[in-house]
Amino acid sequence: MIENSIGHSGSAISLCNLVANLDRSEFTPFVIFSRPEQLDYFRRNFHSDAEAVVIRCASLIKDTSTGRAIGAAAKRIHSWVARPVYGLFGLLDLAFVYAPYVVRMAAFARGKRIDLIHQNNGFDFGAIFLALIMRRPLLAYQRGAEWNSRLVRFLARFVDFYIANSQQTWRDLRTIGVPPEKMTVITPPVDLSKYDYTIDCSKQREEFGITESDLCFGILGTLLEWKGQRVFIKAARRVIETLPNARAFIIGGVPDGGVPAYERELKELAASLGIADKVVFTGFRHDMPEMIQMQRLIVHASLTPEPFGRVIIESMAMRKPVIASAEGGPLEIIDDGINGFLVGPGNDAELASKITLLLRNPVLAASLGQEAYAKTRRSYAVESHVEAVAKIYRDVLGRSERSATGSRDHARSKGA
């Protein structure tokens, strides 16, 4: 299993739940994480016997400061100059980024009798090359859209099967030519034993000076522009104008590879709107269930379609009403007005109106939260997720074995 996301991501959390709950009489997982904090989270939170290591893939050349500068200069000259520049970057990445990464992964896998490679972050060149070298079937858990290029469409054929995390992602896979028979939808899970709606958050309330009269609402996730924290702050100003005892929590930090200046810009925005004393920046937290418990409601304000929206189901598991952007994955999770609310992406006025409505109406908030919890138990439990993925493992391994047997029989019939 290969997890190469940035930082403490939802995909890493999903993988940890899968690894910890796989039936060891049938599967023996070996895990490659890309970040030490992912391995640390796994060891701290799961009593698992799985062997796990950190093997980090270097940054792509186009994503380095030098690469960005060269790429920007090429674009300023003309698009026909930029294309060969990025093509050269791709060749250099193959030689100096992916090749060493694959070699290190192959060294870890050697001698472990690997039967299947599970790439947990969708389409990945390194996993494809590893599967080709080891001659093992490759399963990709796709968690978002891919760049629709000739190279991507060509290499996508080397993945034996795809799991999409939502119908939105399933449709995105179709755009790069993946046939329907090579993919299915299995949504990520939420661990109800950790996201327990009865959990005590008194230490966190004391830490942040929260009293019974404070109306707390929060947004969860890494600090990235497309996650919509600016919209959240603008909506918070409207809410606080109406409800002065409201407090807005921005829960999360800047990820590796993110833009550190973005957090400063958000704080400057809160100050310019006159609500700096009402907006709390918590940074990255290990106690996410308790931080959710402290809120009256949770906001999801992504500006571009979210492939799924893990923080939504985590909050729903805590019986918290969620107000989310009406695009992508949230449309599949939230039934508007029944177990949460959907609002237009970037519409801070509409967002503020829904926040205010729920803060003023605790009975409505509780009703939405109860329905949210019920849907989480029905649709996103860890046990059903693990069994669904295990079934795909069996199917892919079965097809691989039948294909290998057929190839041997064909070779014998040819006198090979």
N, C-alpha and C positions, 0 to 999 in steps of 0.2 A: 504494500500500500504506500502510495506516494502523496504527500501533502506539501505543496509548495506555494501556499498563499502568503500574503504579507501579514505578519504579526499574529495576534490572537483573534483569528477570524472565525466566522460562523462555520465555514467548511471544516476547519480543524476541530471545532467542538463536535460537529456531526460525526466526523471520523472517529474521534475518541469514544463516543457512545457506541458506535458500530463495533469497534475493536473489542471493547470491554464486554460486549454482550454476545459476540459470536459463539456458537457452540464449539467448544474445543475438541469434542469427539469427532467433529467433521472438518473443522478449519483450524489452521495454525497461522495466525497473522504475523507478519513482520512489517514494521512501519518505518518509513523514512520521512522525517519532518524537515522543514526548511529553516525553522527558527528555534533557538533554544527555549524561548518562552512557550512555544507549543509543546515541546517535550516536557517542560516543567509543569505546565497545566495538566498534561496527561498523567504524570506521575503523582501529582498532588491530589488529583480528584478521582482517579480510577485505580482500584486495586486489581491491576491486570498483569498477567504473566507474559504479555507480548513483548518481544524484543524490539526495541525502538532506538533509533539513532538520529542525529542531525546531519544532513548533507545539504549544504546550501548551494544553490545555483547562482553564479555571479550575475550581476546586472547586465542586461542587454546593452550593447554599445549605444544604440539610439536613445537609451534612457539615462546614460551618464551625462554629466555636465558638458563634457567635450562633444559627445554625440549630439546633444540637443542644440548646442551652438552651431555645429557644422550643418545639421539638418535645417535649422532656421535660416542660416545664410544661403543654403541651396534653394530653399523655397522662395526667398526674396529675389533670387536671380530669375528663376522660372521653374515651373513644375517639371519640365523635361530634364532639368538639372537634378532636381530632388530625387526623381525615380531611380536613376543609376546609383546615386549616393546611398539611398536606403537599401538598394540591392546589394551594394558592397558591404554595408553594415550586416546584412543577413548572412552573407558568406563568412564574414569574420566571426559572427556569433556562432555559426556552426563549428568553426575550427577552435575558437578560444573560449567559448562559453558552454555550449551544449556538449561538445566532445569530452572535456574533462569531467563535467557533471555526470554524464552517462558512465564513464569509466569508474568513477567513485561508487555509483549505485550498483554497477555490475560486480564490483569487488565485494560489496556488502552482501549481495544476493548469492554470490558463488558458494556452492556447497549446501545451500539451504533447501534444495529440491523444490524450488518455486514452480507452481503449476499455473498461476494466473497473476497478472499484474493489474492492480486497481489504481488508476490515476484519479485522485480525489478532486482535482480542480479542472476537470474538463480537458479540452484539447491541449496537449503538451508535446512539443517536439522531443524533449528528453525521454519521456515515457515511451513514445513511439519507437525511437531508436533503441531503447533498452529492450523492448518487446521483440524487435527484429533480431537483435543480437542474441537474445536468449531463446528465441523461437517459442515464445509463449503468447497465448491470447491476451489481448489488452481490453480492459473495461474502463471506460471513462465516465465518471460522474460529472455531468456538465452542469455548471452553476451560473451560466450567463451566455451572452452572445459572443461569437467569434468574428474576427475580421474576415469579410467575404472576399478572399483573394484567390487567385489560381493556385498558389502554393498551399493554402489552407484546404481548399477543396480537394486537392490531390492527396495530401497527407491524411486528411480525414478518413480516407478509405482504409487506412491501415488499422483503424480502431475496430475491434471485433463487435463491440456492442456499447451503446450509450445509455446511461440513465440520466434523464433530465429532471431537474429539481422542481419544475413547474410546466404547465402547458405553454406558458410564454417561452421558456427555454426550448421546449420541444419544437415550437414553430421556428425559432431561430436556427435550430439544427437543420431543419428542412431547407432553409435558405442557402446552406453550404452543401447541399446535395446529399445529406444523410437520408437513406430510405426509411420509411416508417417501420419496416420489419427489423431494423437494427437498433431500435430504441424504445424505451418505455419511460413513463413518469413515475418517480418515487419521491415524494416530498421529504425534506429533512425532518428529523425527530426533535422532540423536546423531552428532556428527562424530568418527569413529574416528581421524582424523589428529591431533586435539587431545586426545581422551580415549584416550590410548595407554598400555596397561598396562605398557610398558617405561620410562615417563618417570622421570627422576631427581628425587627429592625430598630430596636430601641437604641442600640449603640450608634447606629448611623444617624438617627434623629438627634441624639445628643451631640454627635460630632459636628453636625451642620446647624445646630441650634434651632431645630424645628419644634414648634409648639402645636398644640391641638387646633389652634385657630388658623394655622398656616395651610393654605391651599396649594399643595405642590403638584407640579406637572413636569414631565421630563421627556427628553429626546435621547435615544440610545444609539451608540455606534461610533465608529472611527470618525475623526474630524477630516472629512473630505468635502469639497465644495458641492458635489452632486448629491450629497446626503441631505442638503437643505437646512443646515443650521442657521443660515442667515434668515431664511423665511420664518423659522421657529422664533428667532429673536424679535423680528418685526411683529409677529403675531402676539408674542409675549407682552410687548408694549401695549397693544390694544387691550389685552386681558387685564393687565395690571391697572390700566386707567379705570376700568370698571370695577375690578376687585383688588383693592390695594393690598390685601393680605395674601395675594397669590405670589408664589415663588417658582421660578423657572429653572430647571436643572438640565445642564448639558453634560451628559454622562459619556465619557470616552476621551481618547487622546489621539494625537497625530500618529499614524502608523509609520513603520519603516518605509522610506521612499515617499512619504507624504510631504506636504509643504508646511514647514514650521510656522511660517508667517501667517498662515490661515487662522490659527488660534488667536494670535494677536489682533488680527483684523476683526474677528468676532467680538472680542472684548472691547475693542474700540467702537464697534457698532452699538453694543449695549450701552456704553458710556455716552455716546452721542445721542441716544434715544432717551437718556435720563433714567435708565433702569439698571445700571451697573450693580447697585446694591441688592437687586432682586433676582439677578441671574447668577447661578452658581455653576462654575466650571469645575467638575470633579476630577478631570483627568482619567486615565485608565484605572479601572477598578477590578479587583478579584472577587468582590462581593456583589455581583450583579443581581442575584435574586433579592437581596436585602435592599439594594438601591431601587429596584422596581417596586418593592413592597412599600417604600416610603412615599410613592407618588399616588395621587388620586387617579391619574390617567397617564397614558403614554402616547407620544406623538411620533409618527413616522412621516418625514417630509421630503423624501427623495425627489429630486427634480427630473431625473431620467428614470425610465422604467426599471424598477427593482426586479431582478430575476426571480426572487422569492420573497425574502423578508423575514429572516430568522427571529429578529428581535420582536416581531409581531406575535409569533406563536409563543415565545417565552413570556411575554407580557400577558397574553391571553391565558396561559397556564396559571398565572398568578391572580386570575380573576380581575384583571385591570381592563377597562375599556380602552380601545386603541383607535386613534384617528389617523388614517393613513392616506397617502397619495393614491389617487384613483388611476393607477397605471400598473401594468405588469403583474407581478406575483400577488400584491395585495388584493387585486380584484378576485383572485381565486381563494383567498383566505377569509376575507371579511365580507359578510352579508350586510350591506349598508342598512343601518337602523335597527338591526337585529342583534348582532354581536360586536358592533363597532360602527364607526363612521368613515366614509370615503369623501375626500375633498379634492379639488383641482390642484395639481402640482403647481407650486409657486404662489398660490392664492392665500396670502397671509390674512386677509380679511375673513374669508370663509373659514380658515383654520381657527382663527381667534373666536369666531362665533360659536363653533362647535366646542372648543375648550371651555368657554364661558358657560355654555349651556350645561355641560356635565359638571362643572365645579359648583354651579348653582343648584343642580338637581341630583343629589346623591342617590335618590331612589332609582332614577333612570340609569345612572352610572353603574349601580349595583346590578340592575337587570341586564344591561349589556355585558357586564363582566361575568355574570353567571352563564349566559349563553356562550360567551367566548370560551370559558373553561370547558363547557360541555363539548364544544366542537373540538377543542384540543385533545380531549380524552378520546374522542371518536376517531380523529383523523391523523394525529401526530405523535402517538405514543411510540416510545423507543422499541418496544417488543415487536409491533407490527412492521416498523421500518426495517429492523434487523432481519426478520423472516423474509420480507420482500426482496431485500438485497441478496440474502443467501440463496433464494430461488434463482435469481439471475446468475449467481456464481455457478450453481449446478447446471443451468441451461448452457452457459458459455463453455464450461468445461466439458459437458457432454457433447456439444457440437464439435469442439476441438478434438476430442478423442475419436469421434466418428470420422472426422476429416482425416486424421492421421492414419486410422485403420484403412480407410478407403485408399489413401495414397500408397500404403504398403501393399495392399492387394493389387492395385493397379501396377505397381512396380514389379511385383512377382509375375503378373500376367504378361509383362513385356520382357521377362527374362532378365530383369535387372538384378 
